[in-house]
Structures are given as structure tokens and as C-alpha cells.
Amino acid sequence: MAPKAGGKITREEELLLESFNKNVSTKSSALFYGNAFVVSAIPVWLYWRVHTVDVQAYAIMFIIGTLISTWLLTFAYKNTKHILKHKVAVKREAAVTKEITKKLADEKMSKKEKDERILYKKNEVAEYEATTFSIFYNNSLFLAIVIFASFYVLSGFSPSVNYSLSIGAASGLIALFSTGTKN
């Protein structure tokens, strides 16, 4: 598409550019950080109740581990969402187009305006589905790795080493896996 003489971009072009942007909205970012914090704090309960670790004695380690894990999980959420958003948009395009076309059948508007509404709705659906799946997928994988590492791989180590390595390995692997481009 060649640039226009006036240099202004249309609403449709703006929406298209936004769909390729890797940055997430403030709302998504808050959702990601909130979810990541809760999921990162769950292993503290595991170590307190199951491994009988004194929370007060290891409070600094738990806080640092939770904060680092929160940041890495949020990083993974954003990467996974970005990768999935385009795949979801392609898969949902026909259904969204059919739904919006049916809704707008009685309204009189130009083809361009209908296309803009379809594009907007498609991006909205892709954004929502990619966000929820990213959170579900990364949380499931994170907790599975933490439990496996904590109970099987690192069970013979001291609680501080067990916690540090299991949380570090789980959140680090999740962040690493999220940077892949082939699924």
C-alpha cells in the first residue's frame, strides 16, 4: 500500500498497525501483572504448608523470588499473547465477518465502514482470546514445572535452594519458551 500524498493514515490502516504492535494496553498489562503476582505467590503457600518452611525466616527470599517470577511470567504472557493474537485472528476471521455482516445487514453504510467494523471486532476477539489463553497456558506450565521440580528433582536440597531453583527454573523456562516463534 503506497503512502497517501497528505501523509495521513486511515482508521483501517491504524487498526492494522495496532494489531502488529507488540505493546499491550494498560488494561492488559495490569491483568498480566496481577495474574503473574498471584500465580508467583502460590508456591509460597506450597513451601509453607507442604514443605513446612517458616515463612518469616525465609520472607526476603520469598519476596524476591515472587517479584522476579512475576516479572518473568508477565514477559511470557506478553510474548505468548503477541504470537497467538495473529493466529487467532486468522482462525476467527470468517466467523466474525459472518456475525458482523448479519448484524449490519439492515443498516445502510459504506463497504469501507463495514470493513472497518469487521476489522475492529476481529482484533477485539483475537485480543481477548489470545490474552486468556496466554494466561492459562503460562500459568499451567509454570505451576506444573514448580511442582515437578520441587517434589521430584530438588526434593533432597534445602528449602531455600529448592525454592530458589524451582521458581527460577520454572519462570525462566516459561520466559524462554515464550520467545519461540514456531509452535
C-alpha positions as CSV (number, residue, x, y, z in Angstrom):
1,M,0.0,0.0,0.0
2,A,1.6,3.3,-1.1
3,P,1.5,6.3,1.3
4,K,-1.0,8.9,0.5
5,A,0.0,12.4,-0.7
6,G,-1.3,14.1,2.5
7,G,0.6,11.7,4.8
8,K,-2.5,10.8,6.9
9,I,-3.4,7.2,7.6
10,T,-6.9,6.0,7.7
11,R,-8.6,4.4,10.7
12,E,-8.4,1.0,9.0
13,E,-4.6,1.4,8.5
14,E,-4.3,2.5,12.1
15,L,-6.1,-0.6,13.4
16,L,-4.0,-2.8,11.2
17,L,-0.8,-1.3,12.5
18,E,-2.1,-1.7,16.1
19,S,-2.6,-5.4,15.5
20,F,1.1,-5.9,14.8
21,N,2.2,-3.8,17.7
22,K,3.9,-5.9,20.5
23,N,3.0,-3.5,23.2
24,V,0.0,-4.3,25.3
25,S,-2.7,-1.9,26.7
26,T,-2.6,-0.7,30.2
27,K,-5.6,-2.9,31.0
28,S,-3.8,-6.0,29.7
29,S,-0.6,-5.1,31.5
30,A,-2.5,-4.7,34.8
31,L,-4.2,-8.0,34.2
32,F,-0.9,-9.7,33.4
33,Y,0.9,-8.3,36.4
34,G,-2.0,-9.2,38.7
35,N,-2.2,-12.7,37.5
36,A,1.5,-13.2,37.5
37,F,1.8,-12.0,41.1
38,V,-0.9,-14.3,42.3
39,V,0.5,-17.3,40.4
40,S,4.0,-16.5,41.6
41,A,2.9,-16.3,45.2
42,I,1.2,-19.7,45.1
43,P,4.5,-21.6,45.6
44,V,5.0,-19.6,48.9
45,W,1.9,-21.4,50.2
46,L,3.3,-24.7,48.9
47,Y,6.5,-24.3,50.8
48,W,4.8,-23.0,53.9
49,R,2.2,-25.8,54.2
50,V,3.6,-28.8,52.4
51,H,7.4,-28.3,52.8
52,T,6.8,-26.8,56.3
53,V,9.2,-23.8,55.7
54,D,9.0,-21.0,58.2
55,V,7.7,-18.0,56.1
56,Q,9.2,-15.4,58.4
57,A,12.6,-16.9,58.3
58,Y,12.6,-17.0,54.5
59,A,10.5,-13.9,53.9
60,I,13.1,-12.0,51.9
61,M,13.8,-14.9,49.7
62,F,10.1,-15.4,49.1
63,I,9.5,-11.8,48.3
64,I,12.5,-11.6,45.9
65,G,11.6,-14.9,44.2
66,T,7.9,-13.8,43.8
67,L,8.8,-10.5,42.3
68,I,11.3,-11.9,39.8
69,S,8.9,-14.7,38.9
70,T,6.1,-12.1,38.5
71,W,8.2,-10.1,36.0
72,L,9.3,-13.2,34.0
73,L,5.7,-14.5,33.9
74,T,4.4,-11.1,32.7
75,F,7.1,-11.2,30.0
76,A,5.9,-14.6,28.9
77,Y,2.3,-13.6,28.9
78,K,3.1,-10.7,26.6
79,N,5.2,-12.8,24.2
80,T,2.7,-15.6,24.0
81,K,-0.2,-13.2,23.5
82,H,1.6,-11.5,20.6
83,I,2.3,-14.8,18.9
84,L,-1.2,-16.1,19.4
85,K,-3.1,-12.9,18.5
86,H,-2.4,-13.2,14.8
87,K,-3.2,-17.0,14.7
88,V,-6.5,-16.4,16.5
89,A,-7.4,-13.5,14.2
90,V,-6.9,-15.7,11.1
91,K,-8.9,-18.6,12.6
92,R,-11.8,-16.4,13.8
93,E,-12.0,-14.1,10.7
94,A,-14.7,-16.0,8.9
95,A,-17.0,-16.3,12.0
96,V,-16.5,-12.6,13.0
97,T,-17.2,-11.4,9.4
98,K,-20.3,-13.5,9.2
99,E,-21.6,-12.2,12.6
100,I,-20.9,-8.6,11.9
101,T,-22.3,-8.8,8.4
102,K,-25.5,-10.3,9.8
103,K,-25.8,-7.6,12.4
104,L,-25.2,-4.8,9.9
105,A,-27.4,-6.2,7.2
106,D,-30.2,-3.8,7.8
107,E,-28.0,-0.7,8.4
108,K,-27.1,1.5,5.5
109,M,-23.4,2.2,5.5
110,S,-20.5,2.1,3.1
111,K,-18.5,-1.1,2.4
112,K,-15.4,0.6,3.8
113,E,-17.2,1.4,7.1
114,K,-18.4,-2.2,7.4
115,D,-14.9,-3.5,6.7
116,E,-13.6,-1.2,9.5
117,R,-16.1,-2.6,11.9
118,I,-15.3,-6.2,11.0
119,L,-11.5,-5.5,11.4
120,Y,-12.1,-3.8,14.8
121,K,-14.3,-6.7,16.0
122,K,-11.8,-9.3,14.7
123,N,-9.0,-7.5,16.6
124,E,-11.1,-7.3,19.7
125,V,-11.9,-11.1,19.6
126,A,-8.3,-12.0,18.9
127,E,-7.1,-9.8,21.7
128,Y,-9.4,-11.3,24.2
129,E,-8.8,-14.9,23.2
130,A,-5.0,-14.5,23.0
131,T,-4.9,-12.9,26.4
132,T,-7.0,-15.5,28.2
133,F,-5.2,-18.4,26.5
134,S,-1.7,-16.9,27.2
135,I,-2.6,-16.6,30.9
136,F,-4.0,-20.1,31.1
137,Y,-1.1,-21.7,29.2
138,N,1.7,-20.0,31.0
139,N,0.1,-20.4,34.5
140,S,-0.4,-24.2,33.9
141,L,3.1,-24.7,32.6
142,F,4.6,-22.6,35.4
143,L,2.8,-24.5,38.2
144,A,3.5,-27.9,36.7
145,I,7.2,-27.1,36.5
146,V,7.3,-25.8,40.0
147,I,5.6,-28.8,41.4
148,F,7.7,-31.3,39.5
149,A,10.9,-29.5,40.3
150,S,10.0,-29.0,44.0
151,F,8.8,-32.6,44.7
152,Y,10.9,-34.7,42.4
153,V,14.0,-33.0,41.0
154,L,15.0,-30.9,44.0
155,S,13.5,-32.8,46.9
156,G,16.9,-33.6,48.5
157,F,18.0,-30.0,48.7
158,S,17.5,-27.5,51.5
159,P,14.3,-25.5,51.3
160,S,16.0,-22.3,50.3
161,V,17.8,-23.9,47.4
162,N,14.7,-25.9,46.5
163,Y,12.6,-22.8,46.3
164,S,15.1,-20.6,44.5
165,L,15.9,-23.2,41.9
166,S,12.4,-24.4,41.3
167,I,10.9,-20.9,41.0
168,G,13.9,-19.6,39.0
169,A,13.9,-22.6,36.6
170,A,10.1,-22.5,36.2
171,S,9.8,-18.8,35.5
172,G,13.0,-18.8,33.4
173,L,11.8,-21.7,31.2
174,I,8.4,-20.1,30.8
175,A,10.0,-16.8,29.7
176,L,12.4,-18.7,27.4
177,F,9.6,-20.9,25.8
178,S,7.6,-17.7,25.1
179,T,10.3,-16.3,22.9
180,G,9.9,-19.1,20.4
181,T,8.2,-18.3,17.1
182,K,7.3,-21.8,15.9
183,N,4.5,-23.7,17.7
